[in-house]
Amino acid sequence: MSKRESVVFQAIQTLKEAYHEGYGRSRHADKQNAMNNGLRQDKYTKDKIYSQNTYNATKKTCMAFVKHCREEFGVKYLNEINPKMFSSFISKGDFKTGKAYDSKTASAYASQVSKLQNAYNKQNGYTTKFVNTSYKDVVAKQSIQKREQMI
C-alpha cells in the first residue's frame, strides 16, 4: 500500500512540472504563437514558469500558502483548497512580523498562487480555484484603517 503524498509535496511536483514545461522556451515566442492563432496571450503562458528566479519565488510563496492551508484548514490534497483559504492567508499577514500585507504584495502573491492553480488544473484536468478577487476586500479594509490612523 502506498503512502499518500503530503500537500506540500503535491505543490512542489506541480511547480516542477510547470517549470520543466517552460524552461528553455521563449515567453515572447509563446505570446506570438497565441496572437498568430487568434488566442489570448495567457493561453500559452499562464501555466508555465519560464525562469529559475520566478520558479524560486513562486515556490517560496506557494509553500507558505499550502502550509497555511494544511495547518489552519487540515487540507490533504490540493483540490481541497478554495479562495477563502487564500483570503485567510492574506489577512493573517507576514508570519515573521505579523504585519498585514499591502495591496501590491497581496497581488503578487495572488499571481504566484494562480500560477500553481493553473498548472495544477492543466496537469490534472480540474477546474479548481485557489484564488479569486475576494482577497482584495481584506487588503482594502486594512488600507482604510491605516488612512484613518493617519488623520
N, C-alpha and C positions, 0 to 999 in steps of 0.2 A: 504494500500500500504506500503510495507516495505522499509526501508531506505537502501541505498547502503552502504556497509561496506567500510571503508577507506582502502587504500592500505597498511597502516601500520598495521591495524587490520588483514588484509588478510595474511600478512607476519608472524605476531605473531601466528596466528592459524595454519599456515603451519608448523612453527618450533615446536609448542607444539605437534602436531601430530607426527612429526618425533622423538621428544624426548620420547613420550609415547610408540612409537614403539620399540625404542632401550633400554629404561630404564629396568634394571633388566636382560638384556641379556648380554651374553659374546661376545665381539667383536672377540675374538680369536676363539670361537666356530663357529661363522658365517663364519670366514675365512676358518676354517677347512671344514665346510659344502660345501663351494664353491670349494675347492680343491678336495674333495671327489666326487663331482658331475661334475668335469671337467670344471668348470666355473671360470671366473676371480674373484679375491677376492672382488673387489668393487661391484660385482653384488649384494651381500648381504649387504654391509656396506655403500655404497655411499649415501643412502637416510635416514640413521638413525643417531640419536645422542645418544651416549651411556652414557655420564656423565653429571652431572649438571654443572660443570665448563665449559665444551665445549658448552653446551646449552647457558649459560650466555654470553660467549664470542661471540658466533655466533650471538646471538640475538642482542647484542650491535652493532656489525659491520653491520649486515643486516638492522637494524633500521636506522642507519645513511645513508646507501646506498639508502634505499627505500625513506627516506625523501628527499634526494638529487634528486632522480628521480621525486618525486612529485613536488618539488619546481622549479626545473630547466626545466623539460620537461612536466609537467602537467599530469603525469601518474595517472590513477584512478584505474587500475587493474594490477595485477602482470603480466599477459600475454602480456602487452604492453611494458615491459622492454626489451631492447636489449643490446648487448655488447658495443655499442658506449656509452651508458649511464654509464657503468662501467668504461670505459676509461676516461670519463669526471670526474667521481668521483675520480679516482686515480690522474688525472692531477690537480685537484683542490687542493689536499693536505690536511693537517691537518686543521680542522676548527678552532682550538684554536690558533695555532701559524702561520698558513699559509705556513709552510714549506712543501716541496714536500716529498712524501713517498719514502723510499728507496726500493730496489727490494725485500728484504725479507718481509717487511711489506706488500707491494703490493701483493706478492704471498700468504701470509697468508690470506689477505682479499679476494683474488680470491677464495681460498679454502673454506672459510666460505660462501661466496655468492653462490658458486657452490653447497654447501650442501642445501641451500634454494632452488636453482633451481631444483636439483634432487628430493627433497621431493615434491615440487610443481608439477613437471611433473608426478611423480608416483601417487600422490593423485588425480590428475585431468585428467590423460591420455593425457597430452600435450607433445610436444617436443620443447618447447621454450628454448632459450639460453639467459642467463643473462650475461655470461662471456665467452670470448674466449681469445686467446693469444694476441689480439691487444693492451691490456694494457701494455704489455712489451715494446712496441715501445715508449710509453710515459716515462716509467721509464728509458729506455736506453738513451734517449735524455737528460734527467736530469743528469744522471751519467756522460755522456760525458762532459756536461757543467761544472760539478764540477771538473773533472780532468783538464780541460782547465784552470780553475781559479787557480788551484794549481801551474801550471807551470809558 
